[in-house]
Amino acid sequence: MATILVVDDELGIRDLLSEILNDEGHAVELAENAAQARQIRAEMRPDLVLLDIWMPDTDGVTLLKEWAATGLLNMPVIMMSGHATIDTAVEATRIGALAFLEKPITMQKLLKAVDQGLNKNPAAARAPVAGVVAPAASAPAAALPSAGAPTADLTVESAMTGGTLPEPQLVDLGPQANQSFNLDAPLRQARDGFEKAYFEYHLAREAGSMTRVAEKTGLERTHLYRKLKQLGVDLARNKRNAQKQQTSNEGL
């Protein structure tokens, strides 16, 4: 388990990243501005920092420079922004940032960047990953890949223009096969009822693991969290039920 400091002035971003990282077993400290980040950094040495660039008091690049100048930049720092330019990303990495993540941050990119940062392997940490800009200090800006470059993941657009989709798998729904839906309800309400049952089924099947449910359902983990909250799925209750069912199965 690692201690990760998330610095972002947006409450929704802090909460979402905290949920994801906590679910992965990490301890998360939150700061909404540079002043809070300085205080937390003074009290402890986090194993990794996720640092937003645009903040109201002191921007992330300035805080990064401050840490570098005072010898406090002795932990991996991953910069985040939805509006930064390649030049900004280059400047941050030259100061000492490990990588740059473009918002909105997908679950795969986030977890891969965090995993690289915690591995303590400079060669592996500097290896480029999709959506993450981590150039060498001498690399010219023109040679850098775009932070928004397409990934190998199949998208709706690629499927419509010649991509291939995997064959659907038919599974036994077990007790949920008897789930009934009100077909006289408005379409949105009926669809929400089906989606809630669908996600609850997969949560139970995957013992409450958000990572495996995201992989099974083909959703980005950030999108999955929002979807479950929107549908009113009780994650804690579903996880408890899944664990009870797993314990019961092991006893058979």
CORDAUR-V130876 format. One record per residue. N is the residue number from 1. RES is the residue in three letters. PSI is psi as a letter, one per 20 degrees, with the letter a starting at -180 (* if undefined). Layout:
BEGIN
{{N/RES/PSI} {N/RES/PSI}}
END
This chain:
BEGIN
{{1/MET/p} {2/ALA/q} {3/THR/p} {4/ILE/p} {5/LEU/p} {6/VAL/p} {7/VAL/o} {8/ASP/p} {9/ASP/i} {10/GLU/p} {11/LEU/g} {12/GLY/h} {13/ILE/g} {14/ARG/g} {15/ASP/g} {16/LEU/g} {17/LEU/h} {18/SER/g} {19/GLU/g} {20/ILE/g} {21/LEU/h} {22/ASN/h} {23/ASP/h} {24/GLU/j} {25/GLY/j} {26/HIS/q} {27/ALA/p} {28/VAL/p} {29/GLU/q} {30/LEU/p} {31/ALA/p} {32/GLU/i} {33/ASN/r} {34/ALA/h} {35/ALA/g} {36/GLN/h} {37/ALA/g} {38/ARG/g} {39/GLN/g} {40/ILE/g} {41/ARG/h} {42/ALA/h} {43/GLU/h} {44/MET/r} {45/ARG/o} {46/PRO/q} {47/ASP/h} {48/LEU/q} {49/VAL/p} {50/LEU/o} {51/LEU/o} {52/ASP/q} {53/ILE/g} {54/TRP/o} {55/MET/q} {56/PRO/h} {57/ASP/f} {58/THR/p} {59/ASP/r} {60/GLY/h} {61/VAL/g} {62/THR/g} {63/LEU/h} {64/LEU/g} {65/LYS/g} {66/GLU/g} {67/TRP/g} {68/ALA/g} {69/ALA/h} {70/THR/j} {71/GLY/j} {72/LEU/i} {73/LEU/m} {74/ASN/k} {75/MET/q} {76/PRO/p} {77/VAL/p} {78/ILE/p} {79/MET/q} {80/MET/q} {81/SER/q} {82/GLY/i} {83/HIS/j} {84/ALA/q} {85/THR/r} {86/ILE/h} {87/ASP/h} {88/THR/g} {89/ALA/g} {90/VAL/g} {91/GLU/g} {92/ALA/g} {93/THR/h} {94/ARG/h} {95/ILE/h} {96/GLY/j} {97/ALA/q} {98/LEU/g} {99/ALA/r} {100/PHE/p} {101/LEU/p} {102/GLU/p} {103/LYS/q} {104/PRO/p} {105/ILE/p} {106/THR/q} {107/MET/g} {108/GLN/g} {109/LYS/g} {110/LEU/g} {111/LEU/h} {112/LYS/g} {113/ALA/g} {114/VAL/g} {115/ASP/g} {116/GLN/g} {117/GLY/h} {118/LEU/i} {119/ASN/i} {120/LYS/j} {121/ASN/o} {122/PRO/g} {123/ALA/g} {124/ALA/h} {125/ALA/h} {126/ARG/i} {127/ALA/p} {128/PRO/q} {129/VAL/r} {130/ALA/p} {131/GLY/i} {132/VAL/p} {133/VAL/o} {134/ALA/m} {135/PRO/q} {136/ALA/q} {137/ALA/h} {138/SER/j} {139/ALA/p} {140/PRO/q} {141/ALA/h} {142/ALA/h} {143/ALA/i} {144/LEU/q} {145/PRO/q} {146/SER/p} {147/ALA/h} {148/GLY/k} {149/ALA/q} {150/PRO/q} {151/THR/r} {152/ALA/i} {153/ASP/p} {154/LEU/p} {155/THR/r} {156/VAL/g} {157/GLU/g} {158/SER/h} {159/ALA/h} {160/MET/i} {161/THR/k} {162/GLY/i} {163/GLY/r} {164/THR/q} {165/LEU/q} {166/PRO/q} {167/GLU/p} {168/PRO/q} {169/GLN/p} {170/LEU/p} {171/VAL/q} {172/ASP/o} {173/LEU/i} {174/GLY/c} {175/PRO/h} {176/GLN/i} {177/ALA/h} {178/ASN/j} {179/GLN/p} {180/SER/q} {181/PHE/q} {182/ASN/n} {183/LEU/i} {184/ASP/i} {185/ALA/q} {186/PRO/q} {187/LEU/g} {188/ARG/g} {189/GLN/g} {190/ALA/g} {191/ARG/g} {192/ASP/h} {193/GLY/g} {194/PHE/g} {195/GLU/h} {196/LYS/g} {197/ALA/h} {198/TYR/g} {199/PHE/h} {200/GLU/h} {201/TYR/g} {202/HIS/h} {203/LEU/g} {204/ALA/g} {205/ARG/h} {206/GLU/j} {207/ALA/k} {208/GLY/j} {209/SER/o} {210/MET/h} {211/THR/g} {212/ARG/h} {213/VAL/g} {214/ALA/g} {215/GLU/g} {216/LYS/g} {217/THR/i} {218/GLY/k} {219/LEU/q} {220/GLU/q} {221/ARG/h} {222/THR/g} {223/HIS/h} {224/LEU/g} {225/TYR/g} {226/ARG/g} {227/LYS/g} {228/LEU/h} {229/LYS/g} {230/GLN/h} {231/LEU/i} {232/GLY/k} {233/VAL/p} {234/ASP/n} {235/LEU/g} {236/ALA/g} {237/ARG/g} {238/ASN/h} {239/LYS/g} {240/ARG/g} {241/ASN/h} {242/ALA/g} {243/GLN/h} {244/LYS/g} {245/GLN/g} {246/GLN/g} {247/THR/g} {248/SER/g} {249/ASN/h} {250/GLU/h} {251/GLY/i} {252/LEU/*}}
END
